[in-house]
Amino acid sequence: MKADKKVYIWLVKFIRRIYIIAFNIYAWFWLYRLIFIRESSFEDYLLWFFATAGMYFFVLDGKDILVMDKSQRTYHDINNK
């Protein structure tokens, strides 16, 4: 059962990392498209800002997404496994 839990945690973190990387690539492409390809209004830029800021403030706030060295782990990180 413990091995299954480790695989599950690894898989969830891997999927989160892929999601965040994909979102970042798409967000910057979206901004490039707004500036250079399409004729855009102020609302388009505002929508891009809030979508990207929401991702950074709410999703990237989780420490479990980041890859840390074992020496950088805190007491809280070690005991919550």
C-alpha positions in Angstrom: 0.0 0.0 0.0 2.9 2.4 0.7 4.4 1.9 -2.7 1.0 2.7 -4.3 0.8 5.9 -2.4 4.3 7.0 -3.5 3.4 6.3 -7.1 0.2 8.2 -6.8 1.9 11.2 -5.2 4.6 11.1 -7.9 2.0 10.9 -10.6 -0.1 13.8 -9.3 3.0 16.0 -8.9 4.2 15.1 -12.4 0.7 16.0 -13.9 0.7 19.3 -12.0 4.1 20.2 -13.4 3.1 19.4 -16.9 -0.1 21.4 -16.5 1.8 24.4 -15.2 4.4 24.3 -17.9 1.7 23.9 -20.6 -0.2 26.8 -19.1 2.8 29.1 -19.1 3.7 28.3 -22.7 0.1 29.0 -23.8 -0.2 32.1 -21.7 2.8 33.7 -23.3 1.7 32.6 -26.8 -1.7 34.1 -26.0 -0.1 37.5 -25.2 2.1 37.3 -28.3 -1.0 36.6 -30.4 -2.8 39.6 -28.7 0.0 42.0 -29.5 1.2 40.9 -32.9 -1.4 38.8 -34.7 -4.9 40.0 -33.7 -6.3 43.4 -33.2 -7.2 43.5 -29.5 -9.1 45.6 -27.1 -8.2 46.5 -23.5 -10.5 43.7 -22.3 -8.4 41.1 -24.0 -5.3 42.2 -22.2 -7.2 42.4 -18.9 -8.5 38.9 -19.3 -4.9 37.7 -20.1 -3.6 39.4 -16.9 -6.2 38.0 -14.6 -5.9 34.4 -16.0 -2.1 34.5 -15.7 -2.1 36.2 -12.3 -4.6 33.7 -10.9 -2.4 30.9 -12.1 0.6 32.3 -10.4 -1.0 33.4 -7.1 -3.3 30.3 -6.5 -1.7 27.3 -8.3 2.0 28.1 -8.0 1.5 28.9 -4.3 1.6 25.2 -3.5 5.1 24.1 -2.3 4.5 20.5 -3.3 4.7 21.4 -7.0 8.3 22.5 -6.8 11.2 20.2 -7.0 13.4 20.5 -3.9 16.7 19.1 -2.8 16.5 16.9 0.3 18.6 19.5 2.1 16.1 22.2 1.4 13.1 20.4 2.9 11.7 21.8 6.1 10.3 19.9 9.1 6.8 20.4 7.8 7.6 18.9 4.4 9.3 15.8 5.9 6.5 15.0 8.4 3.6 15.4 5.9 4.5 12.5 3.8 
